[in-house]
Amino acid sequence: MPTATPVAPTTSVPAPARPASPEVTVTDPALVKRAVKAAALGNAMEWFDFGVYSYIAVTLGKVFFPSGNPTAQLLSTFGAFAAAFLVRPLGGMVFGPLGDRIGRQKVLALTMIMMAAGTFAIGLIPSYASIGVGAPILLLAARLVQGFSTGGEYAGASTFIAEYAPDKKRGFFGSWLEFGTLAGYIGGAGLVTLMTALLSTDDLLSWGWRIPFLIAGPMGIIGLYLRMRLEETPAFTAELDKAEADRPKVPLREMITGQWRALLLCVGLVLVFNVTDYMLLSYMPSYLTSELKYDETHGLLVVLGVMALMMIVQPFAGALTDRIGRRPVIAAGCAGFLALSVPALLLIRQGSLVAIALGMGALGLLLVCFTAAMPAALPALFPTRVRYGSLSIGFNISVSLFGGTTPLVVTALIGATGNMMMPAYYMMAAAVIGGVAVWFMSESAGRPLPGSAPAVEPAPARD
């Protein structure tokens, strides 16, 4: 994103055009862009680790689980990977309410520290050959730290951007959060691919596998520096000013039962978002290799190419949600997956590189409808007082139950039925649920966040 010229800090001024609302928040373009960069870097770091862990899983299995059985090694490695999803809701229940209590900026700094520490620690763990069973135990512990911190990351980052951004550009600025996701995944998967090509198998097993995880240390320091330089969001500051002293504690029960309708909408929207996301970016490489017997390197390059295409389209799609609304864009994604999942998978199963690229590209462009709209749509479901907490709970429950389990469930369905079209049917079912959620959600584009004053850009300077 281009660097903006700093202007006056965020202030509250009279709003002559809205006499019923005595104040508006005038955003600072420089602060908004810094907030977006800091939030997106945390998401990039999370998915950098995701890409690294997914594509170096075979090597990690040999380092930490040397059973002599390749299948057992891989299952053990992904078992440690899946453990992070189990603790995500717990992290959301801790960090979300804490973010509504002490502030978004402080909690996001904490999650950045924990995420970087967990990833960096994996690169320092001795191998099974050195310390025996302690090696996989330490790997599991590091993964649990990562998963726990991730529970507060996405909801906090999307809330942070949404509360900083002006109402009319919230979709555009929010879309950069998922731009960071794609950049991190491409960086992680691409680095592993490069290392696999340059290093011998022995070098990769002895020391090479550590490099991607150790890179998380410097990345974490940079991200922490960016986040510590930020001020608290204007919406949270205004909410804090309503109390005479500290913010009153909001009971966890109120974040759930008091927001049950919004939580159900959140779970439905996140379900279609994450089922399609994990299906395309996580499961399809394995589907190409294990089910269709496609060359592993070519399959990875196709997925990386699709993600690069999504990165290019992402900001434009985010801006589109500001122009026509979040609901039409998300609804178009749901309708697209309902209508095109089967044709796209038939193209992919055809087997040629062009057909696979076309099928994967079509699914990737449909996925952009969600990655561009969700970072702005989800925070708008909840009022400022409980936004971080309620969004963390709804988001992480949905991801853990439906998104993270997608590869396992689809693999099991194919094994049970023998039907190779199961990935398409699963995405179609998710699209139906997402469509129902879109039907009941309210449009939020161009409108203030619930419980917050209108946020506008500063007036252009006059000569």
N, C-alpha and C positions, 0 to 999 in steps of 0.2 A: 504493500500500500504506500502511496506517496506520503512524504512527511508534510504535516500541516504546519502552518505558521501559528505559533502560540498566540492566544488571545486572552482576554481577561478570565479569571477563574470563574467556576460555576457560582452563580448568584441567583437570588430570588427577586424578581421585580414585578411591579404591577402589570396586569394583563388587560389593557383597555378593550381588547376585542372579545374578552370573555368575562363579563361583569359578574357572572354567577360563580366564577372560580377566581379568587382574588390574587392568586400567584401562579406564575409559571416558572419552570426551571430553564434557564438559558445554558445550553451545553457549551463546553469548551472543546472545539474540534481537536486540539492537540491532546487533551486528556482522553477523549474518546478513543483516538487511535492508539494511544499508549495502553489503554485498558484492553482493547481488542488484541493487541500484540501479546500482552502478558497472559491473557486468558487462552488464546490460541496456542501459545507455546506449551502450556501445560497439557492441553489435549494432544498436541503433536508428540509430546514425550510419552504419554500413555500409549499411543498407538505405535510409536517407534518400538517400544518394548513388545507390543502385541505382534508386530511384524517380525521382529527378531526371534521371539520365542517360537512363533508358528513355523518359521522356515528353517530354524536350526534345531528343531525338536529331535530329529534323528541323532544328531551329534550329542545333544544333551542326554539322550537316553543312554548312550554308550558311556558317557562320563559319569553319570550319577546312578544309573540302574544297570550295571553290567551283568545281567542275568544270562546272557548268551542267547536269549530269545528275542529277536528284533521286535516282534509284535508286543511282547510284554514290556520291553523297554519303552516303546512308543506310547503304550497305554499308561504306563507309570508317569511318563513325562507330561502327557496331557491331563493326567489326574491331578498333578501339581498345578497345572495351568487352570483347570476347572475349579480348583479350591478357591481361587481368587474371586470367582463369581459368587461363591457361597457366602462370603463375608461382605460383599458389596452392600447388601441391604443394611447390615449392621453399621457399616461406615456411614451410610446415608442417614441412619437414625441418630448417629452421634454428631456428625459434622453439620448436617442440615439445620437442626435446632440450634446448634452452637452458632452458626452463621447468622441466624435471626436474633441471637442474643448479643453477641459481641461484635458482629460485623462481618461482611463478606470478605474484605481484604485480608483480615487476620487469618481466617480459616483457609482461604486459598493459598496463603503463604505456607501454612502448616501442611496442607495436603501436598504442596510442591516438594517440601522437605522430605516428607515420608515417601513419596513416590520415587524421588531421585535416590534416596538412601536404600530403598528396597531393591531397585534395579541395579545400583552400583554394587550392593552387597553380593548379588548373584555372581558378578564377575570376580569376586574375591574368595568364593567358597572353594575349599580343597576338593579334589576329586574323590570318588568312592575308593579308588586304589590307595589314596593317602590316609583317609580317616574312617573308611568303612561306612557303616550305616548312618553315621553323623552327617554325611554329605547330603543325602536326600532329605534328611530332617531339616537341615539348614536351608535347603532350596525351598521346601514347603513353607518354612517360616518367612522367608523373604517374599514369597508369593502372597502370603496372607497379609503382610504389611502393604504390599502393592494394592491388593484388592480392597483392603480396608480404606486406604487413602483415596482410591478411585471412587469409592462410594460418595465422597463429597466433592468430586472434581467437576463432573459435567454439569450438574445442577448449579453449582456455585459459579462456574465460568459463564454459563448461559445467563444466569441471573445478573452477574456482574456487568456483562455487555449490555443486556437489555435495560438495566437501570441507568447506565451511562448514556446510551444512545438517544438521539432525538426521535420523537414518535414517528416521524415520516421517513426515517432511514433505519429503523430498527432491524428490518429484514436484511438489508444490505450488510450492516455491520455484524449482525449475528451470523451471517453465512460464512464469515471468516473463521468462526470457531471450527466448523467442519472442514474448511480449507486446511486448517492445522492438522485435523485428524488424517486427512488424505496425505498430506505432506509427511507426517510422521510415519505412516504405514509404508509409503513408498521408500522413505529413507531407510527404515529398518529392513524391509524385504530386499531392497536393492543392495544394501551393504552386505547382507548375508550372501546374496548371489555373487557379488564381486569377490568376497573372501573365498567362497567355494571354488571359484574359477582360478584364483591366484595361489591359494595355499594347497599343499599336499594334504592328504587325509590325516597323516600323522601330526603335522603341524596344527591342523584344525582341532584335533582331539587334545593335543597337549597344552596349547596356549591360545590358539586363534579364536576359539569360541568366546573367550573372555572379552575381546575387544569391544564388540557392540554394547555389552552391558556396562563396561567401564566408561564408555562415552557418556552415559547418563549423568555421571558426576558433574562434568563441566556444563552440560545442558541444564542441569538442575540449578547450579549456581547462577547462570544467566537468567533463568526463569524466575528464581527467587529475587534477584536484584530488580528485575522489571516489576514484579508484584509489590515489593516493599516500597518502591518509589511512588506507588499510586495512593491517592486519597480514597477514603470511603465513598461509596456511591451516593449521589445526591438523594435518591429515594430513601435509602437507609438512614442517612443523616437527618432528613426531615422527620422520619418516623421516630428517631431517637429524641429529637427535640420536643416531641409531644409529651414526653415524660419529664418530670422535674429533675430526676437524677439518672439512674441507670435504667435500661430497658427492663420492663417486667418480664419474667420468664413465661413463655408460652408453653403450656402443657403439651406433651407429645400426643395425648388423646385428642386435643383440639385440632392439631395439625392433620389428624386422620378423620375423625368423626365429624368435625366441623367443616371439612372440605371434601366430603365423600363424593359429591357429584364431580367436582373438578378432578379428584384423584382417579375416578373411573375413566374420565375422558383422557387423562394423562396416560394411564395404563394402556388404553386402546391405541392411542396415537404412537406411543413408544413401541408397542408390540409390532405394528406394521413397519415402523421405521427400522427397528433392530432385526426383525426376522429377515427382511429383505437385505439389510446391510450385511449381516453375518452370512447369509446365504451366498451373496455375490462375492464378498471380499475374503471370507474365511473358508466356506465349504466348497465353492466351485473349483478352486485349484485341486482339491482332493478328489472331487467328482470327476474332473477331467483325467486325472492320473489313475485312480483306483477303479472307477466304474467304466470309463471309456477307453482306458489304456492309452491315453494321450501322453506325448513326451512331456516330462515334468518341467524342463526348462522353458519350452514354448508356452506351456500353460501359465507359468509364472509371468512370463513377459506379456502375455495377453492381458492378465489381470492388472499388471502394473500400467499397461497402456490405457486400460479403461479408467483406472484411477487418475491418471494424468489428464484424460479427457474431462473427467468430472471436476477436477481442480480448475480447469479453464472455464467451464460453464458456471461453476458455483457462485461467484460474485454477481454475475448477470442474473441468475435465477433468484438470488436473494433480493436484488433490486426489483425484480418483477413482482415479488410478493408485496413490496411496498406500493406498487402501482395498482395491482388488481386484487390484492388480498391474500392472506395465508390460506383460507379455506379453498378457493378455486385451485390453487397450486397443489395442495395436499390431495384434494379430491381427484385432480388429474392424475397424480401418481397412483392412487388407489385404483382408479378406472383402468389405467394403463397396465398395471400388474394383473388385474383381473382379465383383461382382454389379450394381453401379449405374452404372458408367462409361458403358455404352451407353445405358441409359434417360436418364441425365442429359444426355448429349450430344445425344440426340434431342430432348429438351426445349429445349435451347439452340438447336438448328437450327430449331426451330419458328418462332422469330423474334420472338414477342411479348415485350414487356418482362416480363410476369409469368412466362412460361415460362422465359426466360433467367435471371431472378432465382431461380426455383425450382431449375433445374439447377445453376447456379453455387453457390447456397446449399448444396445437398446435397453437392457436391464439397468446399466449404469446411469443412463440419462433419466430413466424413470426414478431411480433412487435419488437423483439430485432434487427431485420435487420435495423429498423429505429432508435431506441434509440442508437444503437452503432455507426451508420454512420453519423447521422445528425449533432451532435455537431462539427464535423470536416468539413462536406460538406457545411453547410450553410455559415460559415464565409468566405469560399474560393470563394463564389460567388461575393464578393465585394472587391474593392481595399481598402487599409489601410485608405485612406483619408476620406472615407464615410462609412467604414465597420460597425461600431457600429450603426450609425444612420439609414442607409438603412436596415440593418438586423432587427433592432428593429421595424421599420415601417412595413416591409413585414411580419415578424413573428407574430406580435400582431394583425394585421388586419386579417390574416388567422385564428389565434386561436379564435378571437372574433366572426368572421362570421361563421366558420365551426366547429372548435374543441369544443368550449364551448357550442355550440347549439346542439351538437349531441344527448344527451339524450332527449332533448325537441322535436327535429324534429322526431326522431325515434318513440318516444311515440305517437306523433301526427299521423304519418304514419300508425302505427298499429291500432290506433283508427279509422282512416278514412277508411282503407281498410280491417281491420280484419285479415290481413296476418301476422302471427307470424314470418315469415322469413324475415321481413323487415330489421332487423339488418344486416343480411348477404348481402342483396342486397345493402344496404347503404355502407358497407365496400368495396364491389366489385366496386361500382361506384367511390369511393375514390381511389381505386387501379388503375383504368384506368387513372384518372387524374394524379396520381403520376407517372405512367408509361410514360405518355407523357412528363412530366417534366424531368424524368431521360433520356429520349431519346435526349433531347436538351441540357442537362447540360454537361459540360466538366469534364473530370476526374481530380481530384486534389490530389490523393494519391501520396505521395513522392515528391511533387512539392512545390516550394515556394508559399506563399500566394500572391495574386496579389498586386503589389506595394511594396513588401517587399523583402529583400535580402534572399538568401537561409539560412535556419537554420539547423545547424548540431550539433551532440553531440560531446563533447570533445574527442580527441584521447585517447585511453587507455594508461595509464602510462607504461613506459618501465623500466625494471630492470637495 
